[in-house]
Amino acid sequence: MNGRDLVETIKTYGKRAKNKEIPCALDSCPCCGGRPAEFKWRGVRKRLFLALANWVVQRVWSYLPLWKCPLCQQSFTDYPPFALPFKRYVLPNIHERCVAYVKDEARTYREGVEAEGMAISYEDADSGTVLWPSTLWRWVSTLGGLPVTVREALDLIKQKNPSTGLFRALGEARIGDSKFRSAERKLVLQRCRELMLANRVYRDLFGVSIFPDLATACGFR
């Protein structure tokens, strides 16, 4: 999906959410794990998203649906495929940049947020604001901080295809020594790499990404 189509997808989703045209895609409650007959509609909340389109960061307003579990009485957000909790940047951009970074042992954080060697600016270019290398690290640390989601995905993959070569690929995956100076950062990078590999196989087997349904069911943990 190109940047312009992504922006339109975000806008269209918001309109559908306001019109109550978005059904809840979850079978179980991400708060209590229960499986009620149905979740109750609670309304929508406005949300600002940041999307890369034509190598420019565009600001896009949209809406996300809110649901209430009749079992635990807790409310939760059912995230669309382009959104992550607490992140304004959209998932397709985050995923693409993180995959490129963890796969390439020589790629730096600065290179990871550039377009053809040039800094990516915001749509109000006169402000001088650009996409910072530290933003890529925050994306990597977010995707590398979902061990429960990865564990559940791996379990489902193994059940679906016990002979999968994924686990061998995970054992052979390496993170370049230049990308970390501490064991903690190396672990985050490894977990991010595991998620990228698992998501590719998960999509092939089940026809959908780990995001948003499985990740939401796992509480984005």
N, C-alpha and C positions, 0 to 999 in steps of 0.2 A: 504494500500500500504506500503510495507516494504521500508527501507531506500535505498537499492540498486536499487529497481524498480523506486523509486522517482528520484534518480540521473539520471538514464537512460531516464526517462520521460523528465527531464529538458534539457538534451543534445539533445534528438530527437526533442523537440519543437523548440530549437534554429536552428537546421538544416532546419526544415520545414519553419521557419520564413524567413531565408535567401533565401530560394528558392521560396518565395512568395506563399507558400502553405497554409497559415493560413488566412481564411476569417475573416472579421470583424463580431463579434458576436452581435454588438449593433444595435438597431433599431433607437435610438435617440442619439444626440450628447451630451456628458457629459459636454460640455462647454456652449452651448446655449440652449440645450433642443430640438432643431429642429429635424425634421425627413426628411432628404434628401433621394433621390432615392438610392444613394449609397455614400460611403465615398471614398476618393481618397487615394491611397497608397503613403506613404511618405518615406518608407524605414524601416530600423531596427536600433536599438541601442544595443550595447553590454552591458551585465549586469552580474555581479558576484553574484551568489547565494550561500548561506550556508545551507547545508542540513545534518540532522542527519542520519548516516548510520552505523549500528553496534556500536552504542553508541560513535561514533566519528563524529565531525563536519567536513564535507568535503566541499571544495571549488569547485564550478561548474560554468563554464562560459556558457552563453547562449545568445540568442538574443530575443528582444521583438519588435513586429511590431508597426510601427507608421502610423497613419491615419490623414487625413485632412478633416475637414468639409467644404463642398462647400458653406454652408450658412453663417457661421461666419468666415471662413478662419482660424480657430484655429486648431492646431495639438494636438493630444492626443495619449496616449498609450492604446492599448487594452490588458489588463492584462490576462494572462492564469490562470487557477485554482490554480496554486501553488505559485503565486506571489502577493505581496502587494506593493503599492507605498512607496518608500523610505525605504524599508526593504530588507536586503539581506537574512535574514533567510526566509525559505519558509513557506507558509501558513499552510500546513498540520502539520508541527512541532509546529508552533505557536498555532494553534487551539487546538491541542491535549494537550499541556502543560497548556494552559489557562483554558480549560475545567476542567482538573484535579485539578487545583489550586482553582478555584472559587467554585467548588462543595464540596471540602473537607475543612471543617471549621478549621481543625487542621494543614493543610499542610502549611509549610513555603515556602518562596521564594527559600531558599537554597535547600530544598527537591524537589521543583518543577523543578530544573535544574539538578538533579542527576539521575543516572541510577543504581538502586539497591544499593543505598547508596554511590555510588562513583561519583566523579566529572566527567563531560563529557569534554574530551579534544579535541583539534583540531588535524587534521591529522598530522601536524608537531609537534608531542608530545614533541620533544626535546625543543621546545620554552617554555614549561611550561604553555601555555595559555589554560585556561579552560572556560567553559560557566559560567558566573557570575550570581548570583541571581538578580542583578539589571537589567539584560537583560529580565528576565521574567516580571518584573514590566513594562518595556517599551512595551512589547508585550500586557500586560493587558491594559495599558493605550491607546494603539493604537486601540484595539478592543472596548474599553470602550469610545472611542471618536468618535463614528459614530452614533449620535442620529438621523440624517436624514435617514440614511440607515435602522436603526431599525424601525423608524416610518413608512416608506414606506413598509417594510416587514410585519409589523403588520397589516397595512391596507389591503394589498393583501391577507394575511391569513384570515382576518375577512370576506372579500368579498367571498373568496373561501369556507370557512367553518364557518358560523356564530356561530355554536354551539361548536367550538373548546374549549378545556379545557386549552389552552395556557394562557389565561389571568388570570385564577384562579391560575395557576402554577406561573405566574409572581408575583402575589400578595402574594403568600406563600413563595417565594424564600427569603432566608436570607443570609447575609454575616456575618461571624464570627467576633465578636467584636475584637478579637486579630489581625485581618488583617488590621485595620486602626486606625489612631489616629486623623484624621481630617474628617470633613464632605465632603471636596472635594475628598479625596481619597475614601471614602465610596461610593460616587456617581459614581466614575469611575468604581469601582468594581461591583456595581449594574448594571450599563449599560453593562459591559462586560458579566455579568451573563444573562441579558436580551437577548443580541445578541446570546449567546450560545443556550438558550432555543428556541428562535425564529428560528434560523437556522435549528435546528432539525425538527421542525414542517414544516417549509418552504420546506425542502428537501422531507419530506413525501408527502406533497400536490402537489408540482410542479415537483418533480423528479430531481431537481438541487439545488445546494447550493446558498445561498445569494451571495457568491463570485464565479466568479468575476463580472458577468453581472449586477446584481442589484446594487451592491456596486459601480461599475464603473459609471452606469447611475446616481447614486446619488452623484457622485463626491467624493466618499470615505469620506463623511462627516457624 
